């Protein structure tokens, strides 16, 4: 028996129906097989930049920025990559044969999937990256018979600045998950993934990137207890309509406004669609102003979230600039409240997020572009899973206006995680597995 009476049609990023009449709970992160696989691989997959390790050892570049003269090691790592990979697999294995190592760029980049047993036997997900970093260190030390005075140099390329920095600063063994100490609170791990990472993993496809971000952001909301009782349906509707293009709503709004539209015309289209679908109905009149009512505020929120996504794509897509995303998040929702008298996306929290985001991403403070933020950041974490997907869409459409470009910060993520189908095309895989 279905948990909810709601059913949705799932559409692709090019507006074609993928699955019809899908029960809402079938897209839940707790239920959907593709999402469960995605979350599992997020925790178990670790990228190893073997080519980078060889280059850094040769030049003595250790940690994030430092070069230590006299500590250079000229090791033919790439010539011996097969032996090194075999050693890594053997050491990371638990029962034997469970470790998967995918090679990219001729073996310069590896994506190592550690055995499930390592995660099951651990309290946190860092069991994956510590095992792979340690195995990579020892494999190189063992392969080239490195003495005890130089082994620490090898370790510095794999673990980075750890343990004298809290995280693995400058490490060439990396995960899309940050270390647990950087999480803002309970359940934030899956929301602590950088926007530019999503952009590169989905090949700059705005809708796929938004879907991937929405999937992991929503899974994070479930993890932090935000999807209990009536809030489960609230989050699932928001996720389905904004992130998975349910009923083709995002696609239709963008298509109708993409050529000559503005944030304001997307708003008009959304309100017209909501009236047509009977999500909202005209209520009382206050002078010249027409208030609207809804019997389903959670469905209205889903429509508002989809409209926010569409407005972001239309505005940031037209200018090919990511920087407008914060003002779009703010003013689309401000206009929406003035137009309808109903709450805006996430009941005002997207607007609140956008005010601080404008300041910290590119205003007086100017600390960085939108691409380096994440759902764990003190500025952008307040909206419950529905702001960061819009930022991802904006950065996917950006034509190089950021100081920190996706190619500059996250190329390795695209070259490794981006080769996994569930990461690269989440919309299709989530729909297929319902």
N, C-alpha and C positions, 0 to 999 in steps of 0.2 A: 504494500500500500504506500502511495506517495506521501511524503511528509508534508508537502505543500501542494495547494491546488494550482499554483502558478505553472504555466507551461510557456516555453519560449522557443523561437526558431533561431538557430545559430547560423550566422552568415560569415563568409570569408572576408578577407581584406580587399577583395575586388567585387564585393557585393553579390556573391553567388551563395545560394542557400546550401548549407552543409548538412544540417540535421533539423528536422521539423518536429514540433510537438514534444520537446524535451522537458521533462520534469525538472523544476528548478534545482532540486537537491543534487541532480546528476552532475552539476558543474562545481559542486562543493569541493574544496581542497581536501576534505576528509573522505571523499567518495570517489572522485574522478581518477581513473587509473593513470592517465597521462600526467595529471598534476602531481599525483603521488610519486610517480617516477621522476618527475622534474625536481621535486623537493628532495627526494632520495639522492639524485645525482648532484644536486647542489651541495649536499652535505659530504658526499663521498668523493667528489672529483677535485683533483689538485693539478694545477698547471706547473710544469717544470720547463724553464727556459735553458735547455742544455747549451745551445749556441751562445747564449748570453753569459752563461757561467764560464765557458771557455774564454770568451773575449774579456770578461772582467778580471779573471785570474791572470791573464796575460798582461793586462795593463796595471794591475794592482788596485783596481777600483773596488772598494769594499763598502758595504752599507749604502746609504742613500746617495751621498755626494762625494765621499772621501776617496782620495787616492793615496795609498801608503807606499812610498818608494822603498824598494828593497824587498818588498813582500810579493813581487810578481812570481807567478808560476806558469810556465809555458807548457801546457799539457794538451796532447792531441785528443781531446775529449770526443770530438765528432768522428774521428777515425776509429774510435773504440766504442761508439755509441751502442752497438748491439750487445757487447759484453756488459756495459754499464746498465743498460735497460734490463738485461737478464738478471743482474745482481739485485736491482731495485725490486723487480717482481718477486724474486725469491724471498727477499727480506720482508716485504710488505705482506706477502701471503700468510694466511693463518693455517688452513688445512692443506694448501697446495693447489695452485692453478686458478684461484679466484680473482686475482688482481688483473685488471684490464689496463693495458697501456696503448693508447692511440698516438701515432706519430704524425706530425704535421711539419710542413716546410723541410722535408727530407730528414726528419728526426731532430731538427733544431728545437722544436717545441713538442713536448709530451703532455698528454692529458691522462693522468693516472686515476683510475677508479679503485679505491681501496675496498677490501672485503667488507661486507655488511657486519661481520662479527666485530670489527674494530669499533664501529659506531655503536653497536648494541652493548658492547662491554665498556662504554665510556659514558661519562656524565655530560659531556658536551661534544660538539662537532669538531673541535680542534684536534681530536685524535687522528683525523685524516691528514691534515697538513703536517703535523709533527712527525708522523710515521714516514711520510714521503720525503720530507726534508732531511730527516735523519738517515733514511736509506740512501738518498742521493749523495749525501755527504760521505757515508761509509763506502758506497760503491766506487766513488772517485778515489778516495784514500786507498782502498784495497787494490783497485785496478792499477794504480801508478805507484804503489808502495810508498806513499807519502809518509815522511817521518813525523814525530809528535810535535816538532816545532813548526811545521807548516800545515798540519791538519786543521788548525784553527782558522787559517786563511780560507781553506775550502769551505769550512762551516760558515764563514761570514758571507759567502755568496749565496748559500742556500737558506740560511736562517736570517740573513740581514743583520740588523742591529740587536736582535734579541740575544741574550736577556738584559742587556743594559738599556734597551728601550722596551717599553711595555709590549709593543707590537713588533712584527718582523720587518722593521723599516729597511727598505732597500733590498729585500729578499728577491731572489729569482725563482723561488718556489712559492706559488701564490694560489689563493682561492678567491672566489667571488664573495665569500663571506668574510667579514671582518673578524678580528679576534674578539672573544666574548667580553673582554674588559671595556671595549669601545661601545658596547650596546647601552643605550640610554636607560633601559629598564627591562622588566620581565617581558620576554617574547619579542624583542626587537631584532633578533638576528636576521630573519628573512627580509626585514625592512631596511637592513643596513648594507644595501647593495647600491653602488653609485649609478647615477642616471646614465653616464657615458658608457658604463658596462652594458646596460640594456641595449643602448643604441648600437653598439658594435656586435653584440651577440645576435641581433636580428637584422644585421646588414643594412642599417639605416631605414628600415621599413617602419614608418610611423605607427601604423596600426598593430603590427606584430610586436613592436617594442612596447607599446602601451599595454598590450595583452599580457606580455611576459611580466612587466612590472606590476600590473593589476593582480595577476595570479599570485605572485610572491608577497605583495603587500597584503592581499586578502588572507593568505595563509598566515601571515604574521598577526593579523587581527584575530584570527581564530586562536593562535598560540597565546596571545596576551589576554584572552578571556573576553574579547570584544564581541563575540558572536554567540552569546548565550541568551536563551529565551527569544523574545521577539526580535532581538538585534541580529540573529542569524539570518532571518529572511531579509532584513534590511540590507545587510552586507552582501548577500548573494544576489539580490536584485541590482544593487549598485555595480557589483562586479560584472554581472552578465551584460547589462546594458552599456556600461561605459567601456569595459575591458574586452568583452567578447563579441561586441557588435550585435547583441541580441535584437532580433526583429529588424536588423539592418538599419537601426536608428541612427547611429553615428555616420555610417556611410551615406545614408539618404540626406542627412543635414549638410554634410560636407559637399555632396554632389550638387545640391540645390543652391549652395552659396559660394562654391569654390571659385567661380570665374569672376564675379563682380561683387560678392557679398562682403559684409563686415561683421564685427562682433554683434552689432545691433540686429542685423538681418537674420543671423543664426538664432538669436533670441526670439524673433518673430516666428521663424519657422518652427522652433521647438514648442512655443505656446500653441500655435495652430495644430501641431501634431498631437499635443497633449489633450486639447479640446476634442479633436477628431477621434482619439482613442478613448475618450471619456475618462481620462485620468484626472482631469480637473473640469469643473463646471462653473459657470458664472454664479456668483453669490450676491451679496448685498452691494448696493451702490452708495458711495459716499461723495455726494456732490457730483463732480464730473468723473470721479474715479470708479472703475469697475473692479471690485474685489473678486477673487476666485476661491472656490472651496475644493477640497478633495476629501474623499472618504478613505483614501489609501495614501497617507503621507510617505510611506516607504517606497511605493511605486513612483510617486512624484519625485522623490529624491533620486531614484534611478534615472528618470528622464532628465532631471537637472544635471546629473553627473555626465550623462551622454552629451547633453548640450554644451557643457563646459569643455569636454573633449573636442567636439566639433568646432567650437569657437576658437580653440587653441590652434587646431589644424588650419582653419581658414585664415586666421590673423597671422600666425607665425609662418605659415606656408606661403602667404602672399609676399611677406617681406623677406623670407628666408633667414629670419633672425630668431634665435632662441630667447633673446633678452625680453621680448614682449610677453613671455608666458606668465610672469607674475602679475602684470597689470591686466592681462586677459582673465586670469583666474579671479581677480578682484572685481573687475567691472562688469563682466558677464553676469556674475552672481548678484552684484549690486543692482544692475538693471532688471534682473529677473525678479527680485523682491519688489522693486518699484512697479514693475509691470503687472504682477499678479497678486501682491499682498501675501504671498506664501513664502515659507522659508526657502533659502537657497541651498546649494549643495552641501551636504553634511551639516545641515541646520546652522549654517553660518561659519563653520570652522574652516572652510576653504577660503573664505574672504579673510578671516583672521590670519591664516597661514600666509596668504598672498601679501599682506601688508609688510610683515617682517621679511618675507622672501625678497620683495622689491629692494628693500634697504640693503640686505646682506649680499645679494647676488650682483648688483651693479649700480647702486645709488651712491650716496656719500661715502659709505663704508667701502664698497667695491672690492670685497675680499675674494671674489671668484665668480665664474659664470655658473649658470644653472646646471651644467653638466656634471659638476663635482658634488652636487647635493644628493641626499638620499632620504628615505623615509624615517631614518633614525636621527637625522640632524635636528638640533634644537630649534632651528627655524622652520623646518618643513614637516615635522613629525605630527603636528596637531590634527591635521585632516586625516580621517580614518581610511587610508588606502586609496583615496580618489584624487589626490593632488599630484603625487609623483608620476603616475601614468601620463598625465598631461604634459609634465615637464619632459618626459622621455619623448613623446611625440614631437614636441617643439624642437628638441635637440637633434632628433632624426631629420627634421626639415631644415635645420640651420645650414647655412652655406659658408661657415667659417668665421662667424662674428665673435666667437668666444675666445678668451685667452687660453682656455684649457679645452682643446678640441677632443672629440671621442678618439680620433686616430692617435692623438698624442698621449692620452691617459690610459686607453683601454684596448689598444690594438691586439694585444695578446689574448684578451677575452674573446674577441671575434675569431681569432685564428685557432682557438682551442674549443671553448664552450660553444661558440657559434657554429661549430661543425656538427653538433648533436641536434638531430631533428626537433626534439621537444623544446629545446631552447630557441632554435632558429625560426620555427613556424608553430608557435604554441596554439594559435587559433584552430588550425586544421587538426592538430593532434588531440586537443581537448575535445573538440567536436566528435572526432572519430571514435573516441574511447567512451563516450557517454553510454 
